[in-house]
Amino acid sequence: MQDFLFYLKLGWEHIISLDALDHQLFVLVLVAVFGLKDWKKILWLVTAFTIGHSITLAMSVLDLLRVPGTWVEFLIPVTIFITATDNILMRNRPKNLMQMNYYLALFFGLIHGMGFANTARVMMSEEQNIFWPLLGFNIGLELGQIVVVAIILAVLFILVDLFKVSRKDWVMFVSSAVFALSLQMSLERIPF
């Protein structure tokens, strides 16, 4: 049980810490197009992301997947950039296309999971049973994401509902800011 709690805390810190800016930016831009009334959709989105993240971690710990760290560090901000671009270009998309976000969240979770994969491989390779450490880490990650989503939704409520900021302006501002940051991060990390 102590190992489970250790990895739960590690998963929590993986998104809550100040070093997790890329993860936080991804969650921000992923949920920026939704409103408070869409909280169930948002939870499914971040859960899809966690599932992808979990699959990659498991494959890495079992040594079924190895991707050079330089490529992973480049691809992570690329996923953020793509999501921000999608928000900017497709603000008024039909609701039936929103299902595509779940698949993208799952796929991008696979990529983000590789960011912690090498560390996880070293830490968990000595574990006799990787199920509990992986479960603890991913529950901690999911809880951290829910806290980040709650903060985003609180800011959204204050700006849109109390200060009457236009939802389109909110989406454009957040997506454009994240677009610029992720583009800079991507350019700084080109692995060539």
N, C-alpha and C positions, 0 to 999 in steps of 0.2 A: 504494500500500500504506500510505503514511503517513496518508492520509485515512481509510482503513478502520480503522486502529488508533486514530486520534483519536476516531472515532465509536463504536468498540467501548468505549473508556474512558468516553465520554460515556454510553452505555447502561448500563454497569456502575454509574456514579455516580448514574444516574437512580433506582436502587433502593437502593443501599448508603448513600448520603449521609444525613446527619441531617435534611436537608430533605425526604426521601422518606417521611415518616411515614405519609401516606395510602396510599401504595403498599405499605409494609410491613404496615400494619394489614389491608389487603385480603388479602394473601397469608396472613397469620396466621389470619384468620377463615375463609378459603377452605379451608385445610388442617387446621384444628383438629379437624374431625370424623373425620379419618383417623388411622390408626396407622402405625407403622414398617413393618409388613408391606404396607401399601398404597402403597409408594413409587412403583410404576409408575403407579398411578392419579393420584397427586399430580403426577408429572412431566407426564402428559397434561393435567391441569388447568392447570398454569402455562403449558404450551405453548399451550393453547387461548387463554389470556389474552394471551400474547405475539402470537399470530396476529391477534387482534382489535386489539391495540395497533398492530401493524405495518400493518394495512389502513388504519386511521385516519391514521397518519403519512404513508403513501404518498398517500392521497387529499388530505391537507392540503398536502403539498409540491407535488403536481401542481395545486394550487388547485381541486380538485373539491369541497372541503368546507370550510366556514367556520362555526364556531359561536361566538357571543360568549363571551369568557373568563369572564364572571360566571356564565353558566349552567354552563359546564364545571366551574368551581370549586365550584359547588353540587352538581352531579350526581355528582361523584367520591365525596364522603362519603355521598351517598344510596346508591350501590352498595354501599358498605361496610356501611351500616346495614341494607340489605335482606339481605345475606349473613349478617350477625350474627343478624338476626331469624329468618331461615330456620333457622339452627343451633339457636336457642333453641326454636322452635316445632316443629321436625321432627326432633328428636334420634333418634327411633326409627323413622325411615322405612324402608320396604323397600329392599333393595339395588337393585332395578330402577329406582327413581326417582333413584338417584344419577347416572344418565346426564344428567339435567337440569342438574346442576352444570357439565358441560362446555359446554353451550349458554349458560348464564348467564356462565361465565367468559369465553367468547368475546365475548358481547354487552357485558359490563362492560369487557372489554379495549378494545372500540371507544370507550367513553366515557373510560376512563383515557388512551387514546392522544391524545385531544383536549387533555389537560392539557399535553402537550409540543408540540402541533401548531403553535402560532404560532411558538415558538422554532425548531422544525425547519424551518418554511417559510422563515424568514429565513436560517437557517444553510445550508440545503441548496439554496435556490433558485438560488444562483450556481454550483452544481455542474453540470457538463455531463451527467454520468451519475449519477442519484440511487440506482441499484441498490446500489453498494458502500457509500455512507454509510448507507443504510437497513439493509442487511444487517449492517454492523458494529454499528450502534446496537442492533439487535434481538438479535444474538448476545450483546452485552454485557449487555443487559437480561435475557436468559434465563439467562446465567451468574450474574448477581446474584441472580435469583430462586431459583436452585438453592441458592446459599449461604444465603439467608434460610430456605429450606425445610429445609436441613440443620441449621441452628441451632434451628429450631422442633422438628424431630424429635428432636434431642439433648435439648432441654429436656423434651419429652414423655417420652422414654425415662427420663430421670433421675427425673421426678416420678411417672410411672405404674409403671414397672418396678422402680426402686430404692426409692423412698419409698412405693410402693403407694397413691398418690392414685387415686381412682376416675376412670375415663375420663369418666363422665358429669359429675363435678365439674369436670374439666379443661375439657370442652367448654362447660359452663355458665359457668364463671369467665371463660374467654377470650372467649367470645361476648358475655357481659354487659358486660365491660369495654370491648370494642370497640364494642358497641352504644351505650354511654353516650358514648364519645369521638366516634363518628361522628355521633350525634344532635346533640351540641354543635357539631361542625364544620358540619353541615348548617344548623343554625339560625343560626349566625354568618354563613353565606354565602348566605342567601336573596337572590336577585337582584332583589327588588322594592324 
